[in-house]
């Protein structure tokens, strides 16, 4: 029987479904295995951001990580993965909650894109005024 710790993360329009399984640190994103997550996230800062909960709790290399990322862009997906990993770690060991909470990793970022209004070019950008 495989013990599996699950967590869901959301950020902007991105959703991350995270499964942590005891292992040696393999990373599988959307069904494709990566030896280095920078091949998917393309920027080292996004990789560090996404896997920060593992570094804070000293669990790097203890889990195989299965990420199912959907929607949004790479930045939103990295933020969603971060929240999902943090939530899965709390399921694994509830004592890690205090550490993750202090670092703000269990908080869902509520900021969303403001909707476009009619008569405007964007959410707030009005068409250029012309006197004549």
Backbone as a printed PyTorch tensor [residue, N CA C, xyz], in Angstrom:
tensor([[[  0.8290,  -1.1920,   0.0000],
         [  0.0000,   0.0000,   0.0000],
         [  0.8760,   1.2580,   0.0000]],

        [[  0.5710,   2.1760,  -0.8950],
         [  1.3380,   3.4200,  -0.9960],
         [  0.6700,   4.4730,  -0.1330]],

        [[  1.4490,   5.0390,   0.7930],
         [  0.9170,   6.1590,   1.5740],
         [  1.0970,   7.4140,   0.7340]],

        [[  0.0310,   8.1570,   0.6010],
         [  0.0010,   9.2960,  -0.2900],
         [ -0.5450,  10.4990,   0.4780]],

        [[  0.1780,  11.5970,   0.4610],
         [ -0.2730,  12.8180,   1.1460],
         [ -0.6680,  13.8260,   0.0790]],

        [[ -1.9220,  14.2900,   0.1550],
         [ -2.4960,  15.1150,  -0.9000],
         [ -2.7420,  16.5390,  -0.4270]],

        [[ -2.5400,  17.4920,  -1.3350],
         [ -2.8400,  18.8870,  -1.0480],
         [ -3.2170,  19.6210,  -2.3220]],

        [[ -4.1650,  20.5370,  -2.2120],
         [ -4.5800,  21.3490,  -3.3580],
         [ -4.1230,  22.7800,  -3.1330]],

        [[ -3.5720,  23.3780,  -4.1620],
         [ -3.1470,  24.7710,  -4.0760],
         [ -3.7370,  25.5720,  -5.2180]],

        [[ -4.0900,  26.8250,  -4.9390],
         [ -4.6100,  27.7100,  -5.9810],
         [ -3.9140,  29.0550,  -5.8980]],

        [[ -3.6920,  29.6710,  -7.0730],
         [ -3.1000,  31.0020,  -7.1430],
         [ -3.4960,  31.6070,  -8.4770]],

        [[ -4.0280,  32.8100,  -8.4840],
         [ -4.5610,  33.4590,  -9.6830],
         [ -5.5480,  32.4920, -10.3390]],

        [[ -5.3030,  32.0570, -11.5760],
         [ -6.2060,  31.1000, -12.2210],
         [ -5.6130,  29.7000, -12.2650]],

        [[ -4.5230,  29.4790, -11.5610],
         [ -3.8400,  28.1830, -11.5850],
         [ -4.3120,  27.2890, -10.4420]],

        [[ -4.3820,  26.0000, -10.7210],
         [ -4.7440,  25.0040,  -9.7140],
         [ -3.6780,  23.9180,  -9.7270]],

        [[ -3.1880,  23.5620,  -8.5430],
         [ -2.1890,  22.5020,  -8.4270],
         [ -2.7250,  21.4060,  -7.5250]],

        [[ -2.7230,  20.1860,  -8.0400],
         [ -3.0630,  19.0340,  -7.2200],
         [ -1.7540,  18.3100,  -6.9450]],

        [[ -1.4150,  18.1970,  -5.6720],
         [ -0.1020,  17.6980,  -5.2600],
         [ -0.2360,  16.3880,  -4.5030]],

        [[  0.5830,  15.4100,  -4.8910],
         [  0.6710,  14.1350,  -4.1660],
         [  2.1130,  13.9590,  -3.7210]],

        [[  2.3100,  13.7750,  -2.4340],
         [  3.6360,  13.4820,  -1.8980],
         [  3.6720,  12.0140,  -1.5060]],

        [[  4.6430,  11.2900,  -2.0450],
         [  4.8200,   9.8850,  -1.7000],
         [  6.2260,   9.6930,  -1.1860]],

        [[  6.3960,   8.9460,  -0.0990],
         [  7.7520,   8.6990,   0.3910],
         [  8.6210,   8.1170,  -0.7250]],

        [[  9.7850,   8.7120,  -0.9350],
         [ 10.6700,   8.2920,  -2.0290],
         [ 11.9910,   9.0160,  -1.9610]],

        [[ 12.6050,   9.1740,  -3.1310],
         [ 13.9400,   9.7870,  -3.1500],
         [ 13.9880,  11.1360,  -3.8660]],

        [[ 12.8480,  11.7940,  -4.0090],
         [ 12.8550,  13.1590,  -4.5340],
         [ 12.5880,  13.2820,  -6.0190]],

        [[ 11.9440,  12.3050,  -6.6370],
         [ 11.5930,  12.4150,  -8.0580],
         [ 10.4580,  13.4120,  -8.2220]],

        [[ 10.4790,  14.1450,  -9.3410],
         [  9.4530,  15.1500,  -9.6080],
         [  8.7300,  14.7790, -10.8970]],

        [[  7.4100,  14.6510, -10.8140],
         [  6.5920,  14.3440, -11.9760],
         [  5.5560,  15.4460, -12.1160]],

        [[  5.5980,  16.1750, -13.2360],
         [  4.6740,  17.2790, -13.4630],
         [  3.8090,  16.9500, -14.6740]],

        [[  2.5080,  16.9380, -14.4810],
         [  1.5370,  16.6220, -15.5340],
         [  1.8660,  15.3160, -16.2660]],

        [[  2.2570,  14.3030, -15.4970],
         [  2.5130,  12.9860, -16.0560],
         [  3.8780,  12.8040, -16.6830]],

        [[  4.7090,  13.8470, -16.7040],
         [  6.0390,  13.7690, -17.2960],
         [  7.0870,  13.9190, -16.1940]],

        [[  8.0530,  13.0100, -16.1820],
         [  9.0640,  13.0410, -15.1280],
         [ 10.1870,  14.0210, -15.4860]],

        [[ 10.5810,  14.8250, -14.5030],
         [ 11.6480,  15.8130, -14.6860],
         [ 12.7530,  15.5380, -13.6730]],

        [[ 14.0090,  15.5110, -14.1560],
         [ 15.1240,  15.3780, -13.2190],
         [ 15.4060,  16.7320, -12.5830]],

        [[ 15.0200,  17.8060, -13.2820],
         [ 15.1950,  19.1600, -12.7720],
         [ 13.9290,  19.9610, -13.0990]],

        [[ 13.3060,  20.5430, -12.0790],
         [ 12.0290,  21.2470, -12.2720],
         [ 12.1800,  22.5230, -13.0950]],

        [[ 13.4020,  23.0270, -13.2740],
         [ 13.5910,  24.2320, -14.0890],
         [ 13.2580,  23.9630, -15.5550]],

        [[ 13.2360,  22.7150, -15.9550],
         [ 12.8470,  22.3790, -17.3300],
         [ 11.3630,  22.7050, -17.5540]],

        [[ 10.5530,  22.6200, -16.4890],
         [  9.1410,  22.9660, -16.6100],
         [  8.9060,  24.4460, -16.2880]],

        [[  9.4130,  24.8960, -15.1350],
         [  9.1380,  26.2670, -14.6760],
         [ 10.0030,  27.3200, -15.3630]],

        [[ 11.0810,  26.9050, -16.0260],
         [ 11.9560,  27.7520, -16.8460],
         [ 12.8000,  28.7700, -16.0860]],

        [[ 12.4020,  29.1280, -14.8700],
         [ 13.1900,  30.0910, -14.0850],
         [ 13.4920,  29.4940, -12.7200]],

        [[ 14.7200,  29.6620, -12.2770],
         [ 15.1620,  29.1070, -11.0010],
         [ 14.3860,  29.7150,  -9.8320]],

        [[ 14.0220,  30.9970,  -9.9480],
         [ 13.2790,  31.6530,  -8.8620],
         [ 11.9140,  30.9930,  -8.6660]],

        [[ 11.2700,  30.5910,  -9.7630],
         [  9.9670,  29.9350,  -9.6610],
         [ 10.1050,  28.5490,  -9.0350]],

        [[ 11.1840,  27.8450,  -9.3610],
         [ 11.4280,  26.5130,  -8.7940],
         [ 11.6570,  26.6400,  -7.2890]],

        [[ 12.4820,  27.6100,  -6.8930],
         [ 12.7430,  27.8350,  -5.4670],
         [ 11.4540,  28.1910,  -4.7350]],

        [[ 10.6340,  29.0240,  -5.3660],
         [  9.3650,  29.4370,  -4.7600],
         [  8.4330,  28.2420,  -4.5810]],

        [[  8.3300,  27.4140,  -5.6160],
         [  7.4010,  26.2800,  -5.5900],
         [  7.7880,  25.2370,  -4.5440]],

        [[  9.0860,  24.9770,  -4.3970],
         [  9.5300,  23.9070,  -3.5010],
         [ 10.0690,  24.4300,  -2.1610]],

        [[  9.7810,  25.6820,  -1.8480],
         [ 10.2160,  26.2980,  -0.5920],
         [  9.7100,  25.5680,   0.6570]],

        [[  8.4520,  25.0720,   0.6700],
         [  7.9840,  24.3590,   1.8740],
         [  8.8510,  23.1520,   2.2320]],

        [[  9.3950,  22.4780,   1.2330],
         [ 10.2570,  21.3160,   1.4910],
         [ 11.5680,  21.7480,   2.1470]],

        [[ 12.1130,  22.8830,   1.6920],
         [ 13.3770,  23.3800,   2.2510],
         [ 13.1940,  23.8530,   3.6880]],

        [[ 12.0950,  24.5400,   3.9460],
         [ 11.8240,  25.0850,   5.2780],
         [ 11.6480,  23.9640,   6.3100]],

        [[ 11.0180,  22.8540,   5.8740],
         [ 10.7340,  21.7550,   6.7940],
         [ 11.7930,  20.6490,   6.7560]],

        [[ 12.8790,  20.8670,   6.0160],
         [ 13.9750,  19.8900,   5.8750],
         [ 13.4850,  18.5280,   5.3930]],

        [[ 12.6150,  18.5260,   4.3900],
         [ 12.1100,  17.2720,   3.8340],
         [ 12.5020,  17.1070,   2.3670]],

        [[ 13.5210,  17.8460,   1.9210],
         [ 13.9800,  17.7290,   0.5340],
         [ 14.5480,  16.3320,   0.3160]],

        [[ 14.0760,  15.6530,  -0.7310],
         [ 14.5700,  14.3180,  -1.0560],
         [ 13.8750,  13.1920,  -0.3170]],

        [[ 12.9400,  13.5150,   0.5570],
         [ 12.2260,  12.4640,   1.2980],
         [ 10.9690,  12.0070,   0.5680]],

        [[ 10.4970,  12.8120,  -0.3960],
         [  9.2440,  12.5110,  -1.0790],
         [  9.4140,  12.5380,  -2.5850]],

        [[  8.6570,  11.6740,  -3.2680],
         [  8.4570,  11.8110,  -4.7000],
         [  7.2580,  12.7330,  -4.8470]],

        [[  7.3880,  13.7310,  -5.7250],
         [  6.3480,  14.7450,  -5.8560],
         [  5.6260,  14.5760,  -7.1860]],

        [[  4.3150,  14.4050,  -7.1140],
         [  3.4960,  14.3410,  -8.3200],
         [  2.6490,  15.6050,  -8.3700]],

        [[  2.8930,  16.4320,  -9.3750],
         [  2.1700,  17.6940,  -9.5210],
         [  1.2660,  17.6260, -10.7390]],

        [[  0.0180,  18.0300, -10.5610],
         [ -0.8980,  18.1680, -11.6790],
         [ -1.2590,  19.6440, -11.7280]],

        [[ -0.6840,  20.3710, -12.6890],
         [ -0.8680,  21.8200, -12.7710],
         [ -1.7810,  22.1640, -13.9350]],

        [[ -2.7060,  23.0950, -13.6760],
         [ -3.6860,  23.4690, -14.6830],
         [ -3.9900,  24.9570, -14.5730]],

        [[ -4.1280,  25.6180, -15.7000],
         [ -4.5760,  27.0100, -15.7370],
         [ -3.4950,  28.0070, -15.3840]],

        [[ -3.7670,  29.2700, -15.7000],
         [ -2.8510,  30.3480, -15.3630],
         [ -1.5280,  30.2730, -16.1110]],

        [[ -0.5470,  31.0020, -15.5890],
         [  0.7930,  31.0020, -16.1780],
         [  1.7620,  30.2970, -15.2440]],

        [[  3.0330,  30.3670, -15.5770],
         [  4.0420,  29.6670, -14.7900],
         [  4.1550,  30.2110, -13.3680]],

        [[  4.0450,  31.5320, -13.2190],
         [  4.1460,  32.1450, -11.8980],
         [  2.9970,  31.6960, -10.9970]],

        [[  1.7840,  31.7130, -11.5330],
         [  0.6200,  31.2700, -10.7780],
         [  0.7090,  29.7930, -10.4370]],

        [[  1.2050,  28.9930, -11.3730],
         [  1.3370,  27.5580, -11.1400],
         [  2.3730,  27.2680, -10.0660]],

        [[  3.4620,  28.0500, -10.0410],
         [  4.4830,  27.8760,  -9.0060],
         [  3.9030,  28.2170,  -7.6310]],

        [[  3.1260,  29.2910,  -7.5530],
         [  2.4800,  29.6690,  -6.2970],
         [  1.4640,  28.6370,  -5.8350]],

        [[  0.7270,  28.0730,  -6.7940],
         [ -0.2600,  27.0510,  -6.4750],
         [  0.4370,  25.7720,  -5.9870]],

        [[  1.5430,  25.4200,  -6.6340],
         [  2.3070,  24.2330,  -6.2300],
         [  2.8510,  24.4150,  -4.8140]],

        [[  3.2910,  25.6130,  -4.5010],
         [  3.8230,  25.9170,  -3.1630],
         [  2.7660,  25.6830,  -2.0810]],

        [[  1.5620,  26.2000,  -2.3170],
         [  0.4800,  26.0200,  -1.3450],
         [  0.0750,  24.5480,  -1.2410]],

        [[  0.0070,  23.8760,  -2.3810],
         [ -0.3610,  22.4600,  -2.3920],
         [  0.6450,  21.5910,  -1.6550]],

        [[  1.9320,  21.8630,  -1.8630],
         [  2.9920,  21.1040,  -1.1780],
         [  2.9240,  21.3560,   0.3240]],

        [[  2.7200,  22.6210,   0.7050],
         [  2.6300,  22.9690,   2.1260],
         [  1.4530,  22.2470,   2.7920]],

        [[  0.3100,  22.2150,   2.1230],
         [ -0.8690,  21.5420,   2.6780],
         [ -0.6510,  20.0350,   2.7820]],

        [[  0.0160,  19.4610,   1.7830],
         [  0.3040,  18.0250,   1.8080],
         [  1.2700,  17.6900,   2.9420]],

        [[  2.2380,  18.5660,   3.2050],
         [  3.1920,  18.3520,   4.3020],
         [  2.4880,  18.3820,   5.6550]],

        [[  1.4820,  19.2330,   5.7850],
         [  0.7160,  19.2990,   7.0380],
         [ -0.0610,  17.9980,   7.2390]],

        [[ -0.5600,  17.4250,   6.1340],
         [ -1.2380,  16.1150,   6.2350],
         [ -0.2480,  15.0370,   6.6630]],

        [[  0.9830,  15.1260,   6.1540],
         [  2.0270,  14.1570,   6.4930],
         [  2.4000,  14.2520,   7.9680]],

        [[  2.6080,  15.4930,   8.4430],
         [  2.9990,  15.7080,   9.8310],
         [  2.3810,  17.0150,  10.3320]],

        [[  1.3190,  16.9480,  11.1260],
         [  0.6470,  18.1580,  11.6180],
         [  1.5540,  19.0970,  12.4270]],

        [[  2.6570,  18.5890,  12.9390],
         [  3.5770,  19.4420,  13.7090],
         [  4.3100,  20.4470,  12.8150]],

        [[  4.3510,  20.2020,  11.5130],
         [  5.0050,  21.1310,  10.5790],
         [  4.1590,  22.3720,  10.3240]],

        [[  2.8900,  22.3240,  10.7420],
         [  1.9640,  23.4250,  10.4980],
         [  2.4860,  24.7470,  11.0570]],

        [[  3.0320,  24.7140,  12.2690],
         [  3.5210,  25.9280,  12.9340],
         [  4.6300,  26.6000,  12.1070]],

        [[  5.5790,  25.7960,  11.6290],
         [  6.7030,  26.3190,  10.8410],
         [  6.1890,  26.9310,   9.5350]],

        [[  5.3180,  26.1950,   8.8480],
         [  4.7990,  26.6640,   7.5630],
         [  3.9120,  27.8910,   7.7310]],

        [[  3.1470,  27.9390,   8.8200],
         [  2.2620,  29.0680,   9.0820],
         [  3.0740,  30.3420,   9.3390]],

        [[  4.1600,  30.2120,  10.0920],
         [  5.0340,  31.3610,  10.3890],
         [  5.6130,  31.9580,   9.1130]],

        [[  5.9510,  31.0990,   8.1610],
         [  6.5420,  31.5570,   6.8940],
         [  5.4730,  31.9970,   5.8900]],

        [[  4.1900,  31.8760,   6.2620],
         [  3.0910,  32.3190,   5.4010],
         [  2.8310,  31.4090,   4.2170]],

        [[  3.1510,  30.1420,   4.3450],
         [  3.0020,  29.2120,   3.2200],
         [  1.6560,  28.4960,   3.1840]],

        [[  0.8390,  28.7090,   4.2110],
         [ -0.4780,  28.0720,   4.2260],
         [ -1.5830,  29.0710,   3.8980]],

        [[ -1.2030,  30.2740,   3.5020],
         [ -2.1670,  31.3220,   3.1920],
         [ -2.4090,  31.3870,   1.6860]],

        [[ -3.6560,  31.3430,   1.3000],
         [ -4.0280,  31.4420,  -0.1090],
         [ -3.9600,  32.9140,  -0.5040]],

        [[ -3.2230,  33.2250,  -1.5680],
         [ -3.1180,  34.6110,  -2.0350],
         [ -4.4260,  34.9720,  -2.7490]],

        [[ -5.2250,  35.9040,  -2.2040],
         [ -6.5580,  36.1630,  -2.7530],
         [ -6.5710,  37.0680,  -3.9860]],

        [[ -5.4110,  37.6260,  -4.3590],
         [ -5.4090,  38.5990,  -5.4610],
         [ -5.7660,  37.9390,  -6.7930]],

        [[ -6.7360,  38.5330,  -7.4630],
         [ -7.1750,  38.0310,  -8.7620],
         [ -7.1980,  39.1940,  -9.7480]],

        [[ -7.2280,  38.8670, -11.0360],
         [ -7.2870,  39.8920, -12.0700],
         [ -8.6710,  40.5300, -12.0420]],

        [[ -8.6790,  41.8630, -12.0880],
         [ -9.9550,  42.5770, -12.0890],
         [-10.6210,  42.4470, -13.4580]],

        [[-11.9330,  42.2730, -13.4550],
         [-12.6180,  42.0610, -14.7330],
         [-12.6700,  43.3420, -15.5570]],

        [[-12.7430,  43.1700, -16.8820],
         [-12.8440,  44.2920, -17.7950],
         [-14.2700,  44.8480, -17.7470]],

        [[-14.3730,  46.1920, -17.7350],
         [-15.7000,  46.8220, -17.7320],
         [-16.0390,  47.3180, -19.1440]],

        [[-17.3300,  47.3380, -19.4750],
         [-17.7520,  47.7980, -20.7990],
         [-17.4460,  49.2830, -20.9390]],

        [[-17.1430,  49.7070, -22.1580],
         [-16.8120,  51.1130, -22.4210],
         [-15.3670,  51.4470, -22.1130]],

        [[-14.6350,  50.5040, -21.5160],
         [-13.2290,  50.7210, -21.2020],
         [-12.3690,  49.7270, -21.9840]],

        [[-11.0830,  50.0510, -22.1170],
         [-10.1790,  49.1660, -22.8600],
         [ -9.7280,  47.9820, -21.9970]],

        [[ -9.5110,  48.2570, -20.7030],
         [ -9.1590,  47.2110, -19.7470],
         [-10.0460,  47.4060, -18.5240]],

        [[ -9.6220,  46.9130, -17.3640],
         [-10.4460,  47.0440, -16.1700],
         [-10.6930,  48.5140, -15.8090]],

        [[ -9.6520,  49.3360, -15.9300],
         [ -9.7810,  50.7480, -15.5550],
         [ -9.3320,  51.7190, -16.6370]],

        [[ -8.6310,  51.2170, -17.6340],
         [ -8.0810,  52.0670, -18.6930],
         [ -9.1890,  52.5340, -19.6320]],

        [[ -9.4200,  53.8670, -19.6380],
         [-10.4500,  54.4430, -20.4890],
         [ -9.8650,  54.7530, -21.8770]],

        [[-10.7280,  54.8180, -22.9070],
         [-10.2220,  55.2120, -24.2370],
         [ -9.6400,  56.6230, -24.1800]],

        [[ -8.6820,  56.9060, -25.0380],
         [ -8.0450,  58.2140, -25.0400],
         [ -9.0640,  59.3160, -25.3770]],

        [[ -9.0220,  60.3800, -24.5910],
         [ -9.9380,  61.4940, -24.7760],
         [ -9.5090,  62.3480, -25.9570]],

        [[-10.4730,  62.6900, -26.8040],
         [-10.1910,  63.5590, -27.9430],
         [-11.1330,  64.7540, -27.8910]],

        [[-10.5810,  65.9480, -27.8900],
         [-11.3990,  67.1460, -27.8150],
         [-12.1390,  67.3730, -29.1380]],

        [[-11.4620,  67.0790, -30.2520],
         [-12.0840,  67.2720, -31.5820],
         [-12.0780,  65.9910, -32.3780]]])
